[in-house]
Amino acid sequence: MDVLALTDHDELAGFEEANETARGTGLRLIGGSELSVSWRDITLHVLGLRIDPSCPALRDGLAAIRSGRTARARRIADGLAAAGIADAYEGAMSFVTSTSLIGRTHFARFLVDTGHVRDMKDVFRHYLVKGKPGYVDHEWTPMTQAIGWIHAAGGFAVLAHPGRYKVGPAAMRELLAEFRDSRGDGIEVLSPSHTAAQVDEFARQARTFGFLASSGSDYHGPGESWADLGDMPPLPAGVEPVWKDW
C-alpha cells in the first residue's frame, strides 16, 4: 500500500497515533472518519477523506453523533438482555480501546468471545440486523449536514459501500442524485460488500453522476474483515479516483 485512510466510525481520536506510526514508513496516511447519517428512513455511512481533524465544526458534529451512539448501545444491550444475553453493554465496552466510542463491532466481538455465535458474520446474521434481538433503529445526523461538516474540514465526502443499502434501483438513483445535489464528491465503487456486478454498476453510476471513485477495504481487524489491507483490486477503467490530486 502507498496510501491509507483511517476512517473510524464517528471518531478522530486514532489519527494522531496512526500518523506518528506511519511517519518514516513511506506510507501516506490520510485523515478520515466514517460518519453515520440518515437519509429518509435509512442509515447510511458517509466517509470524510483528507479532512483536517482539528476542524471545530466537524469535531462538534462527531461529538453529537457519538452521544447518540452511546444511547443506541444501551438499547442494543437491552434487546440482547431480553433474548437472554446478560451484561452485553459491559462486555462490549471491554473491547473498546482508546476511546469510549462503542459500536456494533464491539457487541459482535463480545458475542463471539462468549460463545453465543461462531464468528463475526454469524453475529450480524442472528443478532444485529433488522428483525433480530440486537437491532436498534436510530435517527442519525441528516446526510446533507454531515456533508457540510466534511467540507468545512476541507475534506471529500464519499458515500461508503452503496451496494450494502437495502434500496431498489429507483431509490438508489434518487439517493445518488440527492448526494450529488448536496455536493457529495464521490462513491465507494470498490468494496468487499459489492459483487463484481455491483462494482461495474457503481462505476457506471460514478460516470453518470460525475462522482469521483473510491476503494475501501472496510478493514476492522485481522480475521474480522472480508478483505485484508492491500488486497483490494484496482478500480475499474473509466472512473476518476478520489485520490487523483493527492
N, C-alpha and C positions, 0 to 999 in steps of 0.2 A: 504494500500500500504506500501511496505517496501522500494522500490527503485523507484525513479522518475528521468527521464532525461528531462531537459529543452532544447527543440530544436526549438528555434525561427528561423524563416526563415532568413538566411544570416546575423545573428546577434549574438553577445555575450554579449551585454550590460546588459541583465537582470540577468546574472548568479550571480553576486556579491550580489545583493539584495535578490535573491532567496536562495542563500547559507546561508546568515545571518538569513533569516526567518526560514529555515529548521533546523538550529542549535538548538540542545536540544529537538527536537521533536521525535527523533528515526527514522526519515525518512532519507534514504541515497540519497542525491542529486548528480546526475551525470551531469558533464558539457557536453554540446552538442550544435549542430547547425544543421539546415536543409538547405543544400546548393542547390541552383538552378543551374543545369548543362544542357548541351546539349549533346545529342547522336544522330548522324545523324541529322534528322530534327525534333527531338522530345525533349521536355523539360522534364527532369527527376528531382527528388529530391533525394539527397544522404545525409544520416544522418551521422554526425560525432559524435560518442559516446565516452565518457570518454576521452575527449580531454583536453589538457592544454590550457585554454583560453588566456594565455599570449604569446603563440607561435607567433613570428613575421610573419612567412610565412602564417599561417592561418589568422591572423588579416589583413594582407595586401591583401590577396586574397579575403576575405569577403568585404573589403572596395571597391575593384574593382567591385564586384557583386552589392553592394548597389548603386554604381554610375549608373550602368545600370538599376537598379530598378527604380530610380528616373526618368530617361528618359522614361522608359516604362510607368510609371504612368501618365506622361504628355500626352502621346499618347492615353492612355485609356480615359483620360478626354476629349481629342479632339473627340474621337469616340462617347462618350456619348453626347457631345455637339451637334454633327451632328444629333443625334437622338432626340434632343430637351431637353436634361437634362443639364442645365447650372450649372457652378460652382462646378463640381464634384470633381476637384482636391482639392479645398479649403475645400469642405465638407468632403472628405475622410481624409484630414490632421487633421480635428477636432477630429478624432477618434484615431490618432496616439498618443501614450502615452509618454514613456520615451526616445525615440529616434526619429530621423527624418525619420526612415525607413518606407516606405509606400508600401503597397501591395494590392492585390485584396480583401482581407478580409476587409480592411478599406473602399474601394469603396462599398463593399456589405453592410456594416453597414450603410453607408450614404444613399444608395438606399432604404433600409428598413426604416430607420428613416424618410425619406422624403416621404414615402408612395408610391414610384414607384413600389414596389413589396411587397408581403405579408410577406415573410420570407427569410432567407439566402439561402435556397435551390432554391427558385424561382429566386434569383439574378443570380445564376450561370447557370440556365436553359435559362434565357431570355436575359442576358446581357454580361456575362463574359466567354462564351465558344466560340469555333471556329464557325465563321459564324454569330456571334451576334455583336451588335454595340461596346461593350466594350472589345472585344477580340483583343489582340495585340500579334503578333508573335515576338519572341525575341531570339537573339543568346546569350546564356549564356556561362559560362566557360566550356571548354571541360571536360567530365567526368573523364578522366584519370588524368588531372591536379588537379581537386578537391580531388580525392582520395589521391594524393601526399600531398596536404596541410593537410589533416586529419591525415595521417601517420606521417607527420613532427611534428604534435602536440601530437603524442603518442596515437592517438585515433583509433577507429574501424570504418571502412567505411561500411555503411549498406544501401542497396537500399530500399528506402521507398516505401510502397504500390505499388508493381509492377503490381497488378491487375488493377490499375487505368489507365495505359498507353494503348493507343489505338494501339496495335500491335498484329498481328496474332501469332499463336503458333510458327511458324518457326522463325520469327523475335524476339520473346521473348527468344527462345533458344540462338539465336545469341547475344542478349543483355546480358543474364546471363553469357554466355561463355566469352564475352569481359570484363564484370565486374570482373569475376574471374581472367582472364589473366592480368587485370590491378591491381591485388592484392586487389580487394574488399573482405571484410571479411564476409559479411552476407546479408541476405534479410529479409524484414519485412514479416513474414508469417501471423501473426495476424494483421488485420487492419479493421476498420469499412468500408473501401472501398471494402473489399473482401467478396464474398459469401462463404457459407460453402464449396462449391465445390472448390472454388479458394484457400481457406485455405488448403485443402487437397492437391491440385495441387502444391502449393508453398512449402508445407512441403516436398513433393516428390522431387521437384526441389532442395531444400536445401540439401537433402541427395545425390542427383545425382551429384551436382556440388561441394559438400563439404563445403557448406556455413553454418555459424552459423545462428540461427533463432532468430528473434526479434519480439517483440509485441509492437504496437504503438496505442494509443487511438486517435491520431490526434486531441487532445482536444484543442479548440480555445477559450473556454469560456462558461459560463452557457447558455443553450438554443441555442447555435450555433453549437453544435457538435453532431455527430452520437452516441458517447459513452461518458459517464462521466468518470472522473478519478477513477480508481479502479474497473471499471465494465468489463474489458476485461477477457475473459475466459482463461484457461490455454493453453499453447502451445500444439499442437498435440504430441502424443507419437513418439519417434524415431528421434527427432531432438535435436540438441545441442544448448542450449540457449546462446546468445551472452554474457550474464552476468555470465556465469558458473564459471569464475575465479575471479569475482569481490568481 
